[in-house]
């Protein structure tokens, strides 16, 4: 590994160690009234856990290629979960302790320089209250992340979304489309019943059409193999269609040869077909019902920050702008970059996962995803063009969901 790698690693570990030091200072201040023996036990526990996490990080950083080659997701997911579980509460404590230190500094300056200021020092018992508030509030992110790790990824949100268009043929008024996205089947233990539960929920919606907008796996086609039969069990009379997402190409792994990587991609495609999906690779198909027809198109992954494999012009070649057209494209950044200019009526995407973190305030959901994507979850409309971004079925990286449950979208098309 290069010297620059070790330099960056040292910077990260130093920054995390400084956070640990300052967070413990805040905790120690907040618990200043406790017995010395109890504080000593807490200090030993705190530093044993903190140093253990830093050592886990160092091991993961230095062995990341080996872990990835061995397809060992359990270690990395466990580490990421524990790291975030402990880091967020520490940041809360750091914030409030910093406010306390700022107050101490301001009072010191006032006592030193203000004319007629009292000679006695600041009221430390009153200042300690800030650290105590910070320590109490740190329980909120700790509890939230703990719930997200253990339960939050298990509870689906079945989102009912009406989509209206004057171009929709009357024969499709009321058509029910189930959209799923970002299955990331490699993240699920084969012992979990969650995937089967999700498929049962899909069938319970009695969809006319099932559309999957990409990321079947994390990297490797074999990740889908335990679930082929499970996904083959979902049904819709007008068919099941899919497109590829950025993870499906195997671009985030090292391969012994280009041929091995291509073989992995072909196996992923085969798994989708075995599940009953018609894979749309920069192409379109007619969807017909009772004499009515609209166009369903699908492109390979295309994003402003990710792979640009898709060929939108090829997918739409021969389609009519006067007909209702629905496009499946994994990455929502494709919408503003290329899709809206083509007059597509509705685009379905996924990719963002809603960052797997969110919080609701006054009926509005806020997520780190909105710092990265203009359209990151839900229904968007600009002029006559509409986009729906699904929050994702599975997870990757952080092995949970906090305030951003996995989603099965039920889109009801309505003739406006």
N, C-alpha and C positions, 0 to 999 in steps of 0.2 A: 504494500500500500504506500502511496506517495506521501512525502512530507506535508503537502497541503491538506491531505485527508486527515492526518493526525493533528494538524494545527486546528482544523475546523472542529474535530472531535473534542480537542482540549477546550476550545472556546465554549462549546455547548455544555460540556460537563462542568466547567467552571461557573457558567451562568446558573446552572441548576443547583450547584452547591451553594452559591450565594443566596439563591431563593430559599434553600433549606435553612441556611444560617439565620436569615432575617425572619423567616416564618417562625422558627423556634424562639427567637427573641420576643416576637409578639405573643406566642403561646405562653412563654415563661412569664411575661409581664401580666397577661390575663389571669394566670393561675398563681400570682404572687402570694396570695393568702393561704395557699395549701400547705400542708405539712411537708417538711423537708424530705422525708422518706418517700412520700407519694410523688413529689416533683422529680426526685432522682429516678424512680422507676419509670416515669413518663419520659424523661430525657433519654434513658437507655433504650426504651422501646422506639421512640421517635427516630433516633439516629440509627438504630439497627435496621429499621424498615427503610429509611431514606438511603442509607449506604447500600443496602441490598438492591434497591431499585436502580441506583446508579451503576452498580456492578452488572445487573441484568442488561442495562442499556449498553454498557461497554462490550459485553459479550455479544449482544445482538448486532451491534455495529461492526465488530471485527469478524463476525461469522455469518454475515447476512447472505453472502453468496452461497456458502455451504448449506445454510438453512433453506434457501430458495431452491437450490438444486435438489435437496432431499424432499422438497415440497412439504416442509415442516411449518405449517401455519399455526399450529397450536401454541408454540413458544411465543411467536411474534404477537399473536392476538392476545394471549394472556398478558404479555408485557405491556402492550398498548393499553389494554383495559385497566391494569393496575396503575400505570403511569398517569393516565388522565384522572382516574378515581382519586389519586392523592394530590396531583398537581393543582387542580382547580380550587380545592379548599385552601391550599397553601397560598394561592394568589389572593384569595379574599382576605386571609389573615395579614398578608403583606400589605395590602391596600390600607386596611384600617390601622395597622401599626405605623405605616408611613404617615398617615394623618396625625396620629398621636405624636410622632417625632416632630412633625412640622409645628404642631401646637406648642410643644416644649421649646422649640427653637424660637418661635414668635414671642412666647412669654419671657424667655431669657433675654431677647433683644429689647423687649419693652422694659423689663426690670433694669437693664443696663443703661439704656439710653433715654428713656422717657423722663421728662422733668417731673419731679415729685412722685416718681413711682415707688411703691412700697419695697422695702428691703428684703422681705421674705420671698422665698422661691415659689415656684408653681405648685399648685395643688395636685400632687401625684396621684392621690386616690381618685380624683375626678378624671384625670387623664387616662388612668388605667381602664376606665369604663369603655373607651374606644376599642382597646384591644379585646376586651370581653365581648363587646358587640360583634367584632370581627370574627372571634372564635365561634360565637353562637351562629352567626350567619354562614360560616363555612360548612355547617351541617347541611345547608340547602343543596349546594352542588354535590356534596358527597352523597347525600341521599338520592338525588336525581340521577347521578351517574350509576350508583349501585342498582337502582331500579332499572335503568336502561340496559345494564349488563345482564341482569337476571330475568327481567320480565318484559321490558319495553320493546324488544325485537320480536316478541311472540304474539302481540295483540294487533291484529290487522284493523285498519280503517277501510271500510268499504265506502268509497266516496261516490256519491251520486251527482253526476254532472250533466245538466242539460246543455246541448249545443244547438243553436238555431241558425238556419241558413235559408234564404229564399230560393237558392239553387237546388235544394234537396228535392229529388223526385217524391211525389206524394206517396209512392209505394213504400218509401223508407221512413215515413213519418212515424216516430216511435221506435225505430230500430235501436236495439240494445247492443252496445259494443263493450266488451270487457277489455280493458287495457292493463297489461302487466309489464313490468320493466325491471331490469337489473336484478335478476334472480340470484346471481353470484352463488351458484350451487356449491362451489368449493368451500364456502364459508360455513356450511352446515355439517354438523356431525351426522353420520348416517343413522345414529340412534334417535334423532329427533323426529317427532311426528309433525313438525310445523309445516313442512312442505306439503304433506298430504292434507293437512288442515286447510292450507291456502287453496289447494286445488278443489277441495270440497266446497269452500266458500264460492269459488268461481262458478262451479256447476249450479250452486244454489241460486245464482243470479239469473239463470236461464238465458244466457247471452245468445244473440243471433250471430255474433261475429266475435272472435277472440284475436286480439292483436298484441304481439310481444315485441317491444321496442329495444331489445338488445341487452348484452352482457349476460349471457347464459352462464358463463364460467368466469373465474378470476384470471386464469392463464391457460390451463391445461384441459384438453378435451375429456380426459378421464374423470374430471370432477363431476361431470354430468351423468356418468354411467349409472350410479345408484338410483337415479331419479327418472330414467327414461320411461319406465312403465308408469310412474306416478303422473308425469305430465301428459302421457298419452291418454290418460283417463279424463281429461277435460274435453268437452264437446260443444260445438256450435254448428247449427245447420248450414250457415253460409261459409263456414270454413275457419281455419286457424292459420294466421300468417305471422311471419317474423322477419326482423332485420338483425344485422350484426351490430354489436356495440364495440367500443374501443378495446375492451378486455378480451373479446373473443378471438382476436388475431394472434394472441401469444406474444405481443410486442414487449411485454414487461418481464420477459425471461430470456436467459441465454440458451441458445440451441447449438447442438453440435454441428449443424449444417442448415443452410436455407431449406433443403429438402425436408429435414425433420420438422422445421417450423411449419412448412406448408402442409405436411401430413397431419400435423396437429389441428390446423385449421379445417382441413377436409373432414377429419373425424368429428369436429364440433358441428359442422354442417350436417353430417350424417346423423348425429344425435338429434338435431332439431327435426330432421325429416322423420326419424323413427318416432318422435313424439307427436307426429301428425301435423307439423307446421309446414306450410309452403314458404320457403325462404325466398324473399324478394331481394335480388342483387341488382340494384339500379334498373328496375323494371316496374311495369304496372300490369294490373289485371282488372277486368271488369267484375263488379259485384252486381249480380242480377237477382231480382225478386219480383214476381207477379208482373213481368213486362217492364219494370223500371230498371234503371242501371245507373251506377256511379263508378268512378275510377278510384281504385286503391293503388297507390304507388309506394315503393320502398327503396331506400338508398342505403348503401354501405355507410360506415361511420364517416361523418364529416363534421369537424368542429374547428373553431378559430384557435383553440389552444391544443387540440389533440389531432389524431390522424385525419387526413383528408383523402380517404379512399373513395368516397362516394362520387357518382357522376349524375348530378341532378338532371342535366339536359337529356342524358340518355334515358333516365327513368321516366321522364315526361314526354319524350318524343312520341308524337302521334296522338297525344291526348288533346281534348278540346277544352279551352278555358270557359266555354259556356256550360260545361257539365260540372256537377259537384265533384271535386277532387279532394281526396284525403291522402296525406303523405305520412309515412312512418320514417322518422329519422332520429337516431339515438340522441344526438347532442342538440340541446335547445338553441345554442348559438348559431346553428345553421339557419334558423328562422330569419333573423335579421340580416345575416350575411348574404343569403342567396334566395331563400324560399319565398319570402313575401313578394319579391319583385315578379315572381312567376304567376301570381294570382291564385295560388293554392288556397282553398277555402279553410281547411283544417289540417294542422300538423300535430302529430303525437310524438312526444319525446320523453326521455327519462334522464339518466346520466348523473344528475346532481345529488340524488338521495336526500335532498333537503339538508345536506351536510350531516344527516343523522342526528342533528341537534336542533332544537327549536324551543321557543317559549311563546305562550299566548298572552297578550296584554290587550284588554278591551276588544276582544274578538279578532285581533290581528296577530298573525304568527310572524315571529322574527327568528332569523337563522343566520349563522355565518355564511351560508350559501349566497345570501343577497349581497355580500361584499365582493363576490366573484362573478355572479351571473345576474344579468338584468332580468331574465325570466328563469326562475329556479323551482317553482312549484305552483300548481294550480292552473287556472284558465286565464289566458291573456287575449286581448283583442286590440288590433291596430287597423283601423279602417274596416274592410270586410274580411280581413285575414284573422284567423284564430289559431291559438296554440295551446295545447294542454301538456303540462310537464308532470309526469307521474313521479311520486316520491320514492318509488322503488320497493321491491319485494324483500330483498336480502340486505346484506351489509358487507363491507370490506374495510380492512384496517381496524377501526374501532369496532369491537365485537358486540355492538349493542345499538340501541336507539333511545335518545332522550328527548321527549316531547315531539318526536317526529316518527310516528308509528309507520310500519310497513303498509303499503297501500295497494288495494285492488280498486281500480277505477271502473265505474259503470257509467258510460257515456250514452245518453239517450238523444238520438238525433231528432230534431223537430223542424218541420217545415215552417219557416217564419212567414 
